[in-house]
Amino acid sequence: MRSFLHSLLGVLFLTPACVGATNVAVVGVFSGKAVLVIDGDGPHTVPVGATRQGVRVLATDANGAVLEIDGQRVSASVGAAPMRAAPDTNRQVVLSPDTRGHYLARGTINGAAVTFLVDTGASAVTVSSEFARQAGIDVAQGRPVVVTTANGQVRARLVRLDSVALGGVVAHQVDAIVQDGLGTHALLGMSFLRRMEMRHDGERLVLTKRY
């Protein structure tokens, strides 16, 4: 195993996939897993569907892996020439209200598609227990909390999401609440929104990423 990793690390500086400030090298693939070095840290063995330091492994084959880095889909090969994906320059998203005045938008949580309802009254991004299971969120590792809803107080779990993406805007390491009976939409609460500058342009809501 040591000689295997040694040979893989030998190609580390030849095969980085550079996206924004994150440098990722695929130094090996086996059995539905990718061996990654991220910003010089590693190697880390990451299964397909899992996320490490904001890098999600979407698929692997004999030649390399398909990754999601900062919301971008990147194909990275073991032993390939250096490559660079387009940097993330999209820091703004504009939302229009529906007929009821609600702001709904499609996005992703840990790479899983979801419809958000913007809710400035929610202290954190909030998802249903069913969606958490589908997105592979480890709810059991979350901290038990009690939240107040329109139907009274309910028990929930406080977790940390690897990524929340809305349009081209991506935030990492976002606190979230997982609770039962939430419905089909995820609430886009203040754990995401406080990282944005929010302003209204007529009826439209403009979100600009601050950090």
C-alpha positions in Angstrom: 0.0 0.0 0.0 2.9 2.4 0.8 4.5 1.9 -2.6 1.1 2.4 -4.2 0.5 5.7 -2.5 4.2 6.7 -3.1 3.8 6.2 -6.8 0.5 8.1 -6.8 1.9 11.0 -5.0 4.6 11.1 -7.6 2.0 12.4 -10.1 0.5 14.9 -7.7 2.2 17.9 -9.0 1.6 16.8 -12.6 -2.1 16.4 -12.4 -3.8 19.2 -10.4 -7.4 20.3 -11.3 -7.5 24.0 -10.4 -10.8 25.6 -9.7 -10.8 29.0 -8.0 -8.7 28.8 -4.8 -9.1 25.0 -4.6 -6.4 22.8 -6.1 -7.5 19.2 -6.4 -5.4 16.3 -7.7 -6.9 12.8 -8.4 -4.0 10.5 -7.5 -5.9 7.2 -7.8 -9.2 5.5 -8.3 -10.5 2.1 -7.2 -13.7 0.4 -6.2 -16.0 3.4 -6.6 -13.7 5.7 -4.7 -11.3 8.5 -5.7 -8.0 9.3 -3.9 -7.7 13.1 -3.7 -5.2 15.6 -2.5 -6.9 18.9 -1.8 -4.8 22.1 -1.5 -1.9 19.9 -0.6 -3.8 18.0 2.1 -4.1 14.2 1.8 -4.3 11.8 0.2 -8.0 11.3 1.1 -10.0 8.3 -0.1 -13.5 9.7 -0.9 -16.4 7.4 -2.1 -18.7 8.3 -4.9 -21.4 10.6 -3.6 -19.3 11.8 -0.6 -17.8 15.2 -0.1 -14.4 16.2 1.3 -13.4 19.8 2.0 -16.1 21.1 -0.4 -15.1 18.6 -3.2 -17.8 16.1 -4.1 -17.0 12.9 -6.0 -19.7 12.3 -8.6 -18.3 9.3 -10.5 -15.2 7.3 -11.1 -13.8 5.1 -13.9 -10.5 3.5 -14.7 -9.0 6.7 -15.9 -10.1 9.3 -13.2 -13.0 10.9 -11.6 -15.8 13.4 -12.2 -15.9 16.0 -9.3 -18.0 18.9 -8.2 -15.8 21.8 -7.0 -17.3 25.1 -6.0 -20.5 24.2 -7.8 -18.6 23.3 -11.0 -18.5 19.8 -12.6 -14.9 18.9 -13.5 -13.5 15.7 -15.1 -10.0 15.0 -13.7 -7.8 12.1 -14.9 -5.0 10.4 -13.1 -1.7 11.2 -14.8 -3.3 13.8 -17.2 -1.7 17.1 -18.1 -2.6 20.0 -15.8 -6.1 21.5 -16.5 -8.1 24.5 -15.2 -11.8 24.9 -15.0 -13.4 28.3 -15.4 -13.2 30.3 -12.2 -16.4 31.0 -10.2 -17.1 34.6 -11.2 -20.9 34.4 -10.7 -21.5 36.0 -7.3 -25.1 37.3 -7.8 -28.5 35.8 -8.4 -31.7 37.6 -9.1 -35.1 36.1 -8.0 -38.6 37.1 -9.1 -41.6 36.5 -6.8 -44.4 34.1 -7.7 -48.1 35.1 -7.7 -48.2 34.9 -3.9 -45.1 37.0 -3.5 -42.8 34.1 -2.5 -39.3 33.8 -3.8 -38.8 30.2 -5.0 -35.6 29.0 -6.8 -34.0 25.8 -7.8 -30.6 25.0 -6.2 -28.6 22.2 -4.7 -27.6 21.0 -1.3 -24.5 18.8 -1.2 -25.0 18.4 -5.0 -28.6 17.2 -4.6 -31.3 19.2 -6.4 -33.9 21.1 -4.3 -36.4 23.9 -4.6 -35.7 26.7 -2.1 -38.2 29.0 -0.5 -36.4 32.2 0.7 -37.3 32.7 4.3 -35.6 35.5 6.2 -37.5 34.5 9.3 -35.7 31.1 9.5 -32.4 31.2 11.4 -30.9 28.5 9.2 -31.4 26.6 6.0 -34.0 24.0 6.8 -34.7 20.7 5.1 -37.0 17.7 5.6 -35.8 14.4 7.0 -36.7 12.7 3.7 -34.6 15.1 1.7 -31.7 14.7 4.1 -31.7 10.9 3.5 -31.8 11.4 -0.2 -28.9 13.9 -0.1 -26.8 11.6 2.1 -26.8 14.0 5.0 -25.6 12.3 8.2 -28.4 13.4 10.5 -27.4 11.1 13.3 -24.2 13.2 13.8 -26.3 16.4 14.1 -27.0 18.1 17.4 -30.5 17.7 18.8 -32.4 21.0 18.9 -36.0 22.2 19.4 -37.4 24.7 16.9 -40.5 26.7 16.9 -42.9 26.4 13.9 -46.4 27.5 13.1 -47.6 24.3 14.6 -45.6 24.6 17.8 -42.3 23.3 18.9 -40.7 20.3 17.2 -37.6 18.3 17.7 -35.0 18.6 15.0 -31.2 18.2 14.3 -28.6 20.8 13.6 -26.2 19.7 10.9 -23.4 21.2 8.8 -23.9 21.1 5.0 -20.9 20.9 2.7 -22.4 23.2 0.1 -25.5 25.2 -0.7 -25.8 26.5 -4.3 -28.3 28.9 -5.7 -27.7 29.8 -9.4 -24.0 30.3 -9.6 -23.6 31.4 -6.0 -22.1 28.7 -3.7 -21.6 28.7 0.0 -19.7 26.0 2.0 -20.0 24.7 5.5 -23.5 26.0 6.1 -25.5 25.3 9.2 -28.9 23.6 8.6 -31.9 22.3 10.5 -33.3 18.8 9.6 -36.9 18.3 10.7 -39.9 16.1 10.0 -43.1 17.4 8.2 -41.4 20.3 6.4 -43.0 19.7 3.0 -41.5 19.7 -0.5 -39.4 22.9 -0.3 -36.3 23.6 1.7 -36.2 26.9 3.5 -33.3 29.2 2.5 -32.7 30.7 5.9 -30.2 33.1 7.4 -27.3 30.7 7.7 -27.0 31.2 4.0 -28.6 34.6 3.5 -26.4 36.4 6.0 -23.5 35.7 3.7 -25.3 37.7 1.0 -26.0 41.3 0.4 -29.8 41.4 -0.1 -31.6 44.2 -1.9 -34.8 44.7 -3.8 -34.9 45.9 -7.4 -38.6 46.6 -7.8 -40.2 43.3 -7.0 -37.0 41.3 -7.7 -34.8 40.1 -4.9 -31.0 40.5 -5.7 -28.6 38.4 -3.7 -24.9 39.2 -4.0 -22.3 37.0 -2.3 -20.3 38.9 0.4 -18.0 35.9 1.5 
